[in-house]
């Protein structure tokens, strides 16, 4: 177990330094009393507007997670607090049903999770993601999922309903091909092999799957792109994406601390490569620039991904139009076609 370690919280007026060795970080569960469950995304460079996040914080403990600073809004730290002070939204499904019943909701793609993993270990006990997916299936609302969690396989029946009545796609976040490297950077996430096994099981069940190679960390995992794409295609993935590491806010200090600890011999190489593809900086926060780099080395990474994608057999990337399938159960929107289908 790790000891408590958090960067200073920019939203706190004071910062406390320990006079004694830090205590061991232990998992604590908090309950969220929010009365809204739909989070609106206004970022112009993301392909979705709405997300549902049943949990705050994430036990997976990925050193690079862009969501870490969001934990600071609630008075927690973005380091070990993010991994151990976990917040559950127990009313998530009820709140989602209420949102769908509002006249203002016309039906739109909802992504699970836009922030922290909806299939982190807490889901095995709380079942909040499954309950929300049930609501989406009842209302035929299109769903996208991004996860590292193998627990998604438990919900193949709900995903099948969504596939039949609406639209769904599950992206697996798999940025590393080496299990040892992954365990150091994603200490509590399922193994790489388990994620690919789960991808294949969902694909075999008729669920659309994809691989998200994110983040690409130059000097650490960029050479793994061909292997990851080959394994994903063999597991039935139909789509593949990748994006460059972002070190926004306090993520930078958490990430650099982890790299120094677990890859001291690669620290200089990784930071130098990052600066090379970020125009001399470690990160970039501007919209449309934050997900990719610049310069010769980044062009090599882009070319490597494109060649490996084609060689693996992925189709050309085309933006798929998400169908308008939203229906309120028992409402006037049920058509004769729907009745015949359900009969």
C-alpha positions in Angstrom: 0.0 0.0 0.0 1.2 3.5 -0.8 1.5 6.3 1.8 -0.7 9.4 1.5 0.8 11.8 -1.1 -1.1 14.7 -2.7 0.0 17.8 -4.6 -1.2 21.1 -3.1 -4.9 21.7 -3.8 -5.3 25.0 -5.7 -8.8 25.4 -4.3 -7.6 25.2 -0.7 -6.3 28.4 1.1 -3.9 26.3 3.3 -1.5 23.5 2.7 -0.5 21.2 5.5 2.9 19.5 5.6 3.3 16.4 7.7 5.8 16.5 10.6 5.9 12.7 10.7 6.0 10.0 8.1 2.8 9.9 6.0 0.2 7.4 7.0 -0.9 4.5 4.7 -3.5 5.5 2.2 -6.7 3.5 2.9 -9.9 3.3 0.9 -12.8 5.4 2.1 -16.2 5.6 0.6 -18.3 8.8 0.5 -21.8 9.4 -0.7 -22.7 12.1 -3.2 -25.9 14.0 -2.7 -26.0 15.7 -6.1 -29.4 16.1 -7.6 -28.2 15.9 -11.2 -26.5 13.0 -13.0 -26.0 14.3 -16.5 -22.7 16.2 -16.9 -22.6 18.6 -19.8 -19.3 18.7 -21.8 -18.7 22.0 -23.6 -15.2 21.1 -25.0 -15.3 21.7 -28.7 -12.7 19.0 -29.4 -14.6 16.1 -27.9 -17.2 14.1 -29.9 -19.9 14.0 -27.2 -21.9 16.5 -25.1 -23.3 14.4 -22.3 -21.7 12.0 -19.8 -22.7 10.0 -16.7 -20.2 9.4 -14.0 -21.5 7.2 -11.2 -18.3 7.5 -9.3 -15.8 10.2 -8.4 -12.2 9.2 -8.0 -10.9 5.9 -9.4 -9.3 2.9 -7.6 -7.4 2.0 -10.8 -4.8 4.6 -9.8 -3.5 5.4 -13.2 -0.6 7.9 -12.8 -1.6 9.8 -16.0 -5.4 10.2 -15.4 -6.6 13.5 -16.7 -9.5 13.4 -14.2 -7.3 13.7 -11.1 -7.7 17.5 -10.8 -11.5 17.2 -10.7 -11.1 15.5 -7.2 -9.7 18.8 -5.9 -13.1 20.5 -6.5 -14.5 18.5 -3.6 -11.6 19.3 -1.1 -9.7 16.1 -1.8 -6.2 15.7 -3.2 -5.4 14.6 -6.7 -2.8 12.1 -5.6 -3.5 9.1 -3.4 -6.9 10.8 -2.4 -8.1 10.3 -6.0 -7.4 6.6 -5.7 -8.7 6.0 -2.2 -11.3 8.6 -1.3 -14.0 7.4 -3.6 -17.4 8.9 -4.0 -20.6 7.0 -5.1 -23.8 8.5 -6.5 -26.3 6.0 -5.1 -29.2 7.8 -6.8 -27.6 7.8 -10.2 -30.3 5.6 -12.0 -33.2 7.5 -10.4 -31.7 10.8 -11.4 -31.1 9.6 -14.9 -34.7 8.4 -15.3 -35.9 11.8 -14.1 -33.7 13.5 -16.6 -35.1 11.4 -19.4 -38.6 12.3 -18.4 -38.0 16.0 -18.8 -39.5 17.4 -22.0 -36.2 19.2 -22.7 -34.4 15.8 -23.2 -34.8 14.7 -26.8 -32.3 11.9 -26.8 -28.6 12.2 -27.4 -25.5 10.1 -27.0 -24.4 9.6 -23.4 -20.9 8.5 -22.6 -20.0 6.4 -19.5 -17.7 7.7 -18.2 -16.4 11.0 -19.3 -14.4 11.3 -16.2 -13.6 8.3 -14.0 -14.0 4.6 -14.9 -17.6 3.5 -14.6 -16.4 -0.2 -14.2 -13.9 0.4 -11.4 -14.1 -2.2 -8.6 -16.8 -0.3 -6.7 -19.2 -1.2 -9.5 -19.2 -4.9 -8.4 -20.8 -3.9 -5.1 -22.9 -0.9 -6.1 -24.1 -1.8 -9.6 -24.7 1.9 -10.4 -23.5 1.7 -14.0 -25.6 -1.3 -14.7 -28.7 0.4 -13.2 -28.1 3.5 -15.4 -27.6 1.3 -18.5 -30.9 -0.4 -17.7 -32.5 3.1 -17.8 -30.9 3.9 -21.1 -32.2 0.6 -22.5 -35.7 1.3 -21.3 -35.6 4.7 -23.1 -33.6 3.5 -26.1 -31.0 6.2 -25.5 -27.6 5.7 -27.3 -24.6 4.9 -25.1 -20.9 4.9 -25.5 -18.6 3.4 -22.8 -14.9 3.9 -22.1 -13.4 1.5 -19.6 -10.5 -0.5 -18.4 -12.8 -2.7 -16.4 -13.4 -6.4 -17.2 -16.6 -6.2 -15.2 -18.4 -4.7 -18.2 -18.8 -8.4 -19.4 -21.3 -8.9 -16.5 -23.6 -6.5 -18.3 -23.6 -8.1 -21.7 -27.3 -8.7 -21.5 -28.1 -5.0 -21.0 -25.6 -4.0 -23.7 -27.3 -6.5 -26.1 -30.7 -4.7 -25.4 -29.1 -1.4 -26.1 -27.6 -2.8 -29.3 -30.9 -4.1 -30.5 -33.1 -1.1 -29.5 -30.7 1.8 -29.8 -26.9 2.1 -30.3 -23.9 1.2 -28.1 -20.2 1.0 -28.4 -17.6 -0.1 -25.8 -14.1 1.3 -26.0 -11.4 -0.4 -24.0 -8.6 1.8 -22.7 -5.4 -0.2 -23.3 -2.3 2.0 -23.7 0.4 -0.6 -22.8 1.4 -3.9 -24.3 3.8 -4.9 -21.6 2.1 -6.2 -18.4 4.9 -5.1 -16.1 4.9 -1.5 -17.5 1.1 -1.4 -17.2 1.1 -2.6 -13.6 3.5 0.2 -12.6 1.4 2.9 -14.4 -2.1 1.4 -13.8 -1.6 -0.4 -10.5 -5.1 -1.6 -9.8 -6.6 -1.9 -13.3 -7.3 -5.3 -14.8 -4.4 -6.9 -16.7 -3.9 -6.2 -20.4 -4.7 -9.8 -21.3 -8.0 -9.6 -19.3 -9.0 -6.5 -21.1 -8.4 -8.1 -24.5 -10.3 -11.2 -23.4 -13.3 -9.1 -22.4 -13.1 -7.2 -25.6 -13.3 -10.5 -27.6 -16.2 -11.7 -25.4 -18.2 -8.6 -26.1 -17.4 -8.6 -29.8 -18.4 -12.2 -30.1 -21.7 -11.2 -28.4 -22.4 -8.7 -31.2 -21.4 -5.6 -29.2 -19.4 -3.0 -31.1 -16.0 -2.6 -29.5 -12.9 -0.4 -30.0 -9.5 0.3 -28.6 -8.4 3.6 -27.1 -4.6 3.8 -27.0 -4.5 6.7 -24.6 -2.3 8.1 -23.5 0.6 7.7 -25.9 3.6 8.5 -23.7 6.6 9.1 -26.0 9.6 7.2 -24.9 7.5 4.7 -22.9 4.7 3.1 -25.0 4.8 4.6 -28.5 6.5 1.5 -29.9 3.7 -0.7 -28.7 1.1 0.8 -31.2 1.4 -2.0 -33.8 1.1 -4.8 -31.2 -1.9 -3.2 -29.5 -3.7 -2.7 -32.8 -3.1 -6.2 -33.9 -4.3 -7.7 -30.6 -7.4 -5.4 -30.7 -8.4 -6.4 -34.2 -7.9 -10.1 -33.4 -10.3 -9.5 -30.4 -13.0 -8.1 -32.7 -12.4 -4.3 -32.3 -13.9 -2.3 -35.1 -12.5 1.1 -34.2 -9.2 2.4 -32.9 -8.1 5.8 -31.6 -5.1 7.2 -29.9 -4.1 10.5 -28.2 -1.1 12.1 -26.6 -0.5 12.3 -22.9 -1.9 15.5 -21.2 -0.4 16.7 -18.0 -3.0 19.3 -17.0 -2.8 20.9 -13.6 -1.7 18.6 -10.8 -1.5 15.6 -13.1 2.0 16.7 -14.0 3.4 16.3 -10.5 1.6 13.0 -9.9 2.8 11.6 -13.2 6.4 12.8 -12.9 6.6 11.5 -9.3 5.5 8.0 -10.5 7.9 8.0 -13.4 10.8 8.9 -11.2 9.8 6.1 -8.8 9.1 3.2 -11.2 11.2 4.2 -14.3 14.1 6.2 -13.0 16.3 5.2 -15.9 13.7 6.4 -18.4 12.8 9.6 -16.7 15.0 11.9 -18.8 14.1 10.1 -22.1 10.3 10.4 -21.4 10.4 14.1 -20.4 12.7 15.0 -23.2 10.4 13.3 -25.7 7.4 15.0 -24.3 9.0 18.4 -24.6 10.0 17.5 -28.2 6.4 16.8 -29.2 4.9 19.7 -27.2 7.1 22.5 -28.5 9.4 22.6 -25.5 6.6 22.2 -22.9 5.5 19.1 -21.0 1.8 19.6 -21.8 -0.7 21.6 -23.8 -4.1 22.7 -22.7 -5.5 24.4 -25.8 -8.5 22.9 -27.4 -7.7 20.9 -30.6 -4.0 20.9 -29.7 -4.1 19.0 -26.4 -4.7 15.5 -27.8 -1.8 15.5 -30.3 1.7 16.8 -30.7 3.8 18.6 -33.2 7.2 18.1 -34.8 9.1 15.3 -36.5 8.8 12.7 -33.7 5.1 13.1 -33.4 4.7 12.8 -37.1 6.5 9.5 -36.9 4.1 8.3 -34.2 1.1 9.3 -36.3 2.5 7.5 -39.3 3.3 4.4 -37.2 -0.3 4.3 -35.9 -1.8 4.8 -39.4 0.3 2.1 -41.0 -0.3 -0.3 -38.1 -4.0 0.4 -38.2 -4.3 -0.4 -41.9 -2.1 -3.5 -41.5 -4.2 -4.8 -38.7 -7.3 -4.5 -40.9 -9.2 -1.7 -39.3 -11.6 0.1 -41.7 -11.0 3.7 -42.6 -12.1 6.0 -39.8 -15.5 7.5 -40.6 -17.6 9.4 -38.2 -20.6 7.2 -37.6 -24.0 9.0 -37.2 -25.5 7.9 -33.9 -29.2 7.1 -34.6 -32.1 8.9 -33.1 -33.7 6.1 -31.2 -34.8 7.7 -27.9 -38.3 6.8 -26.8 -40.1 7.2 -23.5 -41.6 3.9 -22.5 -45.4 3.8 -23.1 -45.4 7.3 -24.5 -47.0 8.7 -27.6 -43.7 8.3 -29.5 -44.3 4.5 -29.8 -45.0 3.9 -33.4 -46.8 1.0 -35.2 -43.4 -0.3 -36.2 -42.2 -0.3 -32.5 -45.4 -2.2 -31.5 -44.9 -4.8 -34.1 -41.3 -5.2 -33.2 -42.1 -5.6 -29.5 -44.9 -8.0 -30.3 
